[in-house]
Amino acid sequence: MSKTIRMTLFIICLVLGIMGAFCAPITFSGEDSQAEEVILLPIEGTIDPGTYSFVERSLEEARERNASAVILEMDTPGGYLAQAESIRASMDDYPEPVYALVRPKAVSAGAYLALVADEIYMFPGSRMGNAELQVLGGGTVDEKLVSDFESEMRSLAERNQRDKDIARGMVRDNLTLTDGEALEEGYSEGTVESREELLSMVDLSEAAVHEKSPAFADTVVSWVTSPVVATLLLAVGMGGLLLELLTAGFGVAGALSVVSFALYFGGHIVGDLAGYEVIIMFVLGVILMLVEAIMPGFGVFGIGGLLLTLVAIVLAASTAEAGIKMLGVALLMAGVFLFFALRFLSRRGILRRFILEDAENQESGYVAPLDQQHLVEKEGEALTPIRPAGAAIIEGNRVDVVSEGDFIEKGATLTVVKVEGTRVVVREVK
């Protein structure tokens, strides 16, 4: 068990370490660090945990380089509200101006981040708005959540002296503004034809622009936290774990399980969806299930380990509801995988190494032990010292016995207190 646990922890740490290495800040060399700099961050596609990882790391690097400003060049249909709120926190903490450049759209969570920015600029033909909340996988959004988000959008608008009713319309009525409408309503500081024009408008025309791009790990985070891929990872992880528990020592299934779970939890941790406590909870759950498999008890370890594992999986997801849905589908897929995997291994004869197939029947020469319940309350004599096992003469027959823990000398009188299968328990008569 200790070897399996060590290997599990090693692979998890290895995956997290590789992801962390790819997420490490990239510094510029051979440049004058005293010159004015502007960091350009393209926000493209869905705003997800990978986006948060990219923006948070880039803003930290911009802070270290004392960049004069950061520009979010936005082309996004929206995404996860939780990650957008985490990005907002990083933007609010940045000491210098953060500008939003809408090119060509900032919809839903993108509109939210645009309002977080200090100033908004838009390309001709671009649009911004339509911030209606939706539930992943369908369903009705809780009115309390909608009301809270509407209040936050109105607060952001008020912060930069914008019309609060328009922010409300973006949430409640799917209101979308074109670049001209945004300029007219005070929702943008200008319509620009190029990045250079924007820099000129904010008095940074002489600044060096450094365009960042997502690291490989950011792409991995976006990939492994998507509902479809996350569900597949859970299915492979649970299927491999169950197969490993059923066929102890068959390491391929265990390796696949560990890698799948490491990617699932690692991606959700790097993407700010979960903390390291979920890994501790998950590993503890697996350890308890291994203890149950190796030293079967009353099911306490197994049930406790299973519950810890399932709770950790749900807590690591973007929402508890999404986690439960993914877990349900993954369990079904893992069951199908396990069924076909066991059939395949059975046909190849591999399971014979782990499963006893020989029947203990009379035709094979097996004889069941005699029932000795009739010896209860019978007296006899210790044939050998009993400490705590030994032999006694009871009703003229030699019987292997055990004491209740006390030492019984040879020749002492004893009585049978109970019989448990082939185990005859005796007590000295004093």
C-alpha positions as a printed Julia matrix, in Angstrom:
430×3 Matrix{Float64}:
   0.0     0.0     0.0
   2.78    2.44    0.9
   4.36    2.02   -2.54
   1.04    2.73   -4.26
   0.46    5.82   -2.12
   3.97    7.14   -2.8
   3.55    6.59   -6.54
   0.15    8.33   -6.49
   1.54   11.39   -4.71
   4.6    11.46   -6.98
   2.57   11.47  -10.2
   0.18   14.13   -8.88
   3.08   16.36   -7.84
   4.79   15.73  -11.17
   1.75   16.81  -13.19
   1.2    19.89  -11.02
   4.9    20.73  -11.22
   4.93   20.5   -15.02
   1.83   22.69  -15.25
   3.36   25.17  -12.86
   6.57   25.27  -14.87
   4.69   26.04  -18.07
   2.76   28.75  -16.21
   5.94   30.39  -14.89
   6.39   34.03  -15.86
   8.52   34.65  -18.96
  10.88   37.59  -18.61
  12.2    39.73  -21.41
  15.95   39.93  -21.88
  18.12   42.47  -23.61
  15.6    45.33  -23.17
  15.69   48.61  -21.29
  13.55   48.01  -18.21
  13.33   51.81  -17.67
  11.44   52.44  -20.93
   7.66   52.82  -20.82
   5.94   49.51  -21.49
   2.39   48.42  -22.22
   1.33   44.8   -21.84
  -1.28   43.61  -24.36
  -3.37   40.59  -23.34
  -5.62   39.01  -26.0
  -8.81   37.66  -24.41
 -10.1    35.29  -27.07
 -12.78   32.61  -26.95
 -14.51   31.42  -23.82
 -13.48   32.99  -20.5
 -12.58   29.91  -18.48
 -10.04   28.75  -15.87
  -7.27   28.86  -18.49
  -8.11   32.52  -19.18
  -7.9    33.32  -15.49
  -4.52   31.55  -15.22
  -3.2    33.54  -18.19
  -4.49   36.97  -17.07
  -3.55   36.57  -13.41
   0.02   35.54  -14.26
   0.38   38.27  -16.91
  -0.83   41.01  -14.56
   1.66   39.86  -11.94
   4.43   40.05  -14.53
   3.26   43.51  -15.62
   3.44   44.62  -11.99
   6.99   43.29  -11.65
   8.04   45.15  -14.82
   6.32   48.35  -13.71
   4.3    48.46  -16.94
   2.55   51.77  -17.53
  -0.7    50.11  -18.57
  -2.35   46.84  -19.55
  -4.67   46.46  -22.53
  -7.21   43.63  -22.7
  -7.95   43.11  -26.39
 -11.31   41.35  -26.25
 -12.94   38.97  -28.71
 -15.05   36.76  -26.46
 -18.6    35.4   -26.37
 -18.42   35.2   -22.56
 -17.75   32.32  -20.25
 -17.7    31.35  -16.58
 -18.82   34.01  -14.11
 -16.58   32.61  -11.34
 -13.44   33.05  -13.45
 -14.55   36.5   -14.63
 -14.93   37.56  -10.99
 -11.46   36.18  -10.18
 -10.01   38.14  -13.12
 -11.79   41.26  -11.84
 -10.05   40.88   -8.48
  -6.67   40.76  -10.23
  -7.56   43.79  -12.39
  -8.67   45.8    -9.37
  -5.4    45.01   -7.59
  -3.29   46.23  -10.53
  -1.98   49.72   -9.65
  -1.81   51.13  -13.21
  -4.65   51.68  -15.75
  -6.25   48.68  -17.41
  -7.89   49.43  -20.77
 -10.44   47.27  -22.57
 -10.19   47.19  -26.37
 -13.27   45.5   -27.85
 -12.28   43.87  -31.14
 -14.85   42.79  -32.29
 -17.03   41.65  -29.34
 -17.21   41.57  -25.57
 -20.36   39.65  -24.72
 -21.69   38.31  -21.41
 -18.69   37.82  -19.08
 -16.67   39.82  -21.62
 -18.97   42.82  -21.13
 -18.54   42.41  -17.38
 -14.74   42.58  -17.68
 -15.0    45.54  -20.04
 -16.91   47.45  -17.34
 -14.23   46.49  -14.8
 -11.58   48.21  -16.95
 -10.68   51.84  -16.28
 -11.56   52.84  -19.85
 -13.22   51.13  -22.82
 -12.29   51.55  -26.49
 -13.97   49.81  -29.42
 -13.1    49.01  -33.01
 -15.57   50.02  -35.73
 -18.3    47.38  -36.05
 -17.67   45.91  -32.6
 -20.33   45.26  -29.94
 -20.63   44.86  -26.2
 -23.35   43.64  -23.82
 -25.83   40.73  -23.58
 -24.77   39.77  -20.05
 -27.69   37.49  -19.2
 -26.72   34.71  -16.78
 -27.19   31.11  -17.87
 -26.8    27.76  -16.12
 -24.22   25.37  -17.56
 -26.12   22.47  -19.11
 -29.47   24.3   -19.01
 -31.84   25.26  -16.24
 -33.14   28.36  -14.5
 -30.79   30.81  -12.8
 -31.64   31.64   -9.2
 -33.18   35.14   -9.05
 -30.94   36.01   -6.09
 -27.87   35.36   -8.24
 -29.29   37.43  -11.11
 -30.12   40.29   -8.77
 -26.66   40.19   -7.22
 -24.97   40.2   -10.64
 -27.19   43.06  -11.83
 -26.22   45.05   -8.74
 -22.53   44.41   -9.43
 -22.85   45.52  -13.07
 -24.66   48.71  -12.03
 -21.98   49.37   -9.42
 -19.23   49.0   -12.02
 -21.05   51.4   -14.33
 -21.47   53.93  -11.53
 -17.78   53.65  -10.66
 -16.84   55.08  -14.07
 -19.79   57.49  -14.31
 -21.75   55.39  -16.8
 -25.52   54.96  -17.06
 -26.59   52.32  -14.53
 -29.82   51.53  -16.38
 -27.86   50.38  -19.44
 -25.83   48.0   -17.24
 -29.12   46.7   -15.87
 -30.46   46.21  -19.39
 -27.39   44.15  -20.32
 -28.28   41.69  -17.54
 -32.08   41.74  -17.66
 -32.89   42.48  -21.31
 -29.88   41.16  -23.27
 -29.05   44.75  -24.25
 -26.11   45.0   -26.66
 -24.38   48.23  -27.72
 -22.61   48.87  -31.01
 -19.43   50.93  -31.0
 -21.4    54.04  -32.01
 -24.1    53.47  -29.4
 -21.51   52.82  -26.71
 -19.72   56.07  -27.54
 -22.99   58.01  -27.58
 -24.16   56.55  -24.24
 -20.82   57.07  -22.54
 -19.96   53.36  -22.47
 -16.74   53.82  -24.38
 -14.08   56.51  -24.4
 -13.61   56.28  -28.15
 -13.81   54.27  -31.38
 -10.32   53.53  -32.69
  -9.02   52.11  -35.96
  -5.88   50.55  -34.5
  -3.94   49.83  -31.32
  -1.66   52.74  -32.13
  -4.62   55.12  -32.12
  -5.66   53.86  -28.71
  -2.14   54.37  -27.35
  -2.12   57.88  -28.73
  -5.43   58.67  -27.02
  -4.06   57.57  -23.63
  -0.69   59.35  -24.08
   1.32   56.15  -24.47
   2.24   56.43  -28.14
   5.96   56.12  -27.32
   5.55   53.04  -25.11
   6.86   49.62  -26.15
   4.0    47.16  -26.57
   4.56   43.56  -25.46
   1.85   41.21  -26.61
   1.45   38.17  -24.4
  -0.08   34.85  -25.35
  -1.41   31.99  -23.22
   1.19   29.44  -22.12
   0.86   25.77  -22.92
  -0.4    25.07  -19.4
  -3.13   27.71  -19.8
  -4.38   25.8   -22.84
  -4.2    22.54  -20.88
  -6.16   24.11  -18.01
  -8.87   25.3   -20.42
  -8.98   21.86  -22.0
  -9.11   19.69  -18.87
 -11.68   21.91  -17.11
 -14.15   21.83  -19.99
 -17.2    19.75  -18.97
 -16.73   17.1   -21.67
 -13.01   16.47  -21.09
 -13.36   16.71  -17.29
 -16.09   14.06  -17.41
 -13.9    11.78  -19.55
 -10.99   12.23  -17.13
 -13.22   11.31  -14.2
 -14.54    8.25  -16.05
 -11.03    6.99  -16.83
  -9.82    7.84  -13.33
 -12.65    6.03  -11.53
 -12.66    3.1   -13.93
  -8.92    2.65  -13.5
  -9.16    3.0    -9.73
 -11.9     0.36   -9.46
 -10.0    -2.0   -11.75
  -6.85   -1.5    -9.67
  -8.72   -2.3    -6.44
 -10.26   -5.43   -7.98
  -7.01   -6.67   -9.53
  -4.36   -5.68   -7.02
  -0.94   -5.38   -8.62
  -2.16   -4.68  -12.16
  -0.33   -1.32  -12.45
  -1.46   -0.02  -15.87
  -4.98    0.77  -14.64
  -3.6     2.49  -11.56
  -1.22    4.64  -13.63
  -4.04    5.75  -15.96
  -6.2     6.53  -12.96
  -3.54    8.64  -11.24
  -2.73   10.63  -14.41
  -6.42   11.28  -15.11
  -7.14   12.45  -11.58
  -3.94   14.55  -11.51
  -5.0    16.34  -14.7
  -8.54   16.84  -13.37
  -7.52   18.26   -9.99
  -4.39   20.03  -11.28
  -6.34   21.88  -13.97
  -9.05   22.96  -11.54
  -6.5    24.15   -8.97
  -4.4    26.15  -11.47
  -7.64   27.59  -12.89
  -8.67   28.83   -9.41
 -11.66   26.49   -9.27
 -10.37   24.6    -6.25
  -7.72   24.67   -3.56
  -5.14   22.08   -2.58
  -7.44   20.89    0.21
  -9.46   18.95   -2.38
  -6.36   16.94   -3.34
  -5.69   16.18    0.33
  -9.31   15.05    0.7
  -9.14   12.95   -2.47
  -5.82   11.25   -1.61
  -7.06   10.51    1.91
 -10.19    8.94    0.41
  -8.13    6.72   -1.9
  -5.89    5.68    1.01
  -8.92    4.67    3.06
 -10.26    2.59    0.16
  -6.87    0.89   -0.22
  -6.87    0.13    3.51
 -10.32   -1.44    3.14
  -9.13   -3.5     0.16
  -6.02   -4.76    1.94
  -7.42   -5.16    5.46
 -11.18   -5.7     5.12
 -13.08   -4.45    8.13
 -16.66   -3.46    8.62
 -16.77   -1.21    5.53
 -16.06    1.97    7.53
 -12.8     2.68    5.72
 -14.26    1.84    2.32
 -17.44    3.9     2.74
 -15.58    6.82    4.3
 -12.94    6.76    1.57
 -15.56    6.62   -1.18
 -17.48    9.57    0.28
 -14.31   11.66    0.64
 -13.34   10.9    -2.96
 -16.74   11.82   -4.38
 -16.99   15.02   -2.32
 -13.5    16.1    -3.47
 -14.48   15.58   -7.11
 -17.64   17.67   -6.72
 -15.88   20.46   -4.79
 -13.21   20.78   -7.49
 -15.8    21.48  -10.21
 -16.88   24.99  -11.25
 -20.15   24.55   -9.34
 -21.55   21.8    -7.13
 -24.36   21.23   -9.65
 -21.91   20.85  -12.54
 -19.76   18.54  -10.4
 -22.69   16.27   -9.56
 -23.73   16.06  -13.22
 -20.2    15.24  -14.38
 -19.79   12.72  -11.58
 -23.04   10.93  -12.47
 -22.12   10.61  -16.14
 -18.56    9.6   -15.27
 -19.73    6.86  -12.89
 -21.95    5.43  -15.62
 -19.09    5.51  -18.12
 -16.68    4.01  -15.57
 -19.13    1.14  -14.94
 -19.33    0.37  -18.66
 -15.52    0.6   -18.94
 -15.03   -1.71  -15.96
 -17.5    -4.28  -17.36
 -15.72   -4.56  -20.7
 -12.26   -4.38  -19.1
 -13.02   -7.33  -16.81
 -14.44   -9.32  -19.71
 -11.33   -8.63  -21.76
  -8.99   -9.59  -18.91
 -11.03  -12.72  -18.21
 -10.78  -13.87  -21.84
  -7.03  -13.29  -21.8
  -6.73  -15.29  -18.58
  -5.2   -12.39  -16.68
  -7.8   -12.43  -13.93
  -6.79  -15.97  -13.0
  -3.76  -14.48  -11.3
  -6.02  -12.62   -8.89
  -9.28  -14.58   -8.62
  -9.6   -18.08   -7.07
 -11.5   -20.15   -9.64
 -11.12  -23.63   -8.09
 -14.23  -24.75   -6.2
 -13.79  -26.46   -2.82
 -16.28  -29.32   -3.33
 -16.52  -32.93   -2.25
 -15.63  -34.23   -5.72
 -12.3   -32.4    -5.46
 -11.57  -34.0    -2.1
 -12.57  -31.06    0.08
 -14.13  -32.01    3.41
 -15.83  -29.36    5.51
 -14.78  -29.12    9.18
 -16.98  -30.9    11.7
 -19.56  -28.92   13.62
 -18.35  -28.74   17.23
 -21.17  -26.69   18.76
 -22.07  -29.67   20.96
 -18.87  -29.06   22.95
 -20.19  -25.79   24.45
 -20.27  -26.01   28.3
 -18.45  -29.38   28.22
 -15.51  -29.82   30.58
 -12.12  -31.3    29.78
  -8.44  -31.32   30.69
  -5.59  -29.3    29.21
  -3.42  -31.73   27.26
  -0.74  -29.08   26.7
  -0.06  -25.62   28.12
  -2.57  -23.23   26.48
  -1.03  -19.78   25.79
  -3.42  -18.95   24.31
  -3.55  -21.87   21.84
  -3.07  -25.48   22.74
  -4.8   -28.87   22.93
  -7.27  -30.43   25.38
  -9.03  -33.73   26.01
 -12.79  -33.21   25.84
 -15.2   -36.17   25.96
 -12.25  -38.47   25.32
 -11.17  -36.7    22.12
  -8.19  -34.46   21.42
  -9.4   -30.95   20.45
  -7.39  -27.89   19.39
  -8.48  -25.01   21.62
  -7.69  -21.38   22.45
  -8.13  -19.54   25.72
  -9.74  -16.13   26.2
  -6.24  -14.73   26.57
  -5.23  -16.27   29.88
  -2.48  -18.88   30.34
  -3.79  -22.34   31.28
  -1.34  -24.89   32.65
  -1.14  -28.45   31.43
  -3.5   -30.74   33.36
  -5.84  -27.92   34.44
  -9.58  -28.44   34.27
 -11.31  -26.29   31.68
 -14.72  -25.72   30.12
 -15.75  -24.76   26.59
 -17.37  -21.26   26.61
 -18.1   -20.91   22.87
 -17.39  -22.36   19.43
 -16.82  -20.08   16.4
 -16.45  -22.23   13.28
 -13.34  -24.32   13.91
 -12.3   -22.14   16.86
 -13.03  -23.7    20.27
 -12.66  -21.17   23.11
 -12.07  -22.49   26.63
 -11.82  -21.08   30.13
 -10.04  -22.61   33.17
 -12.31  -23.94   35.91
 -10.98  -22.76   39.25
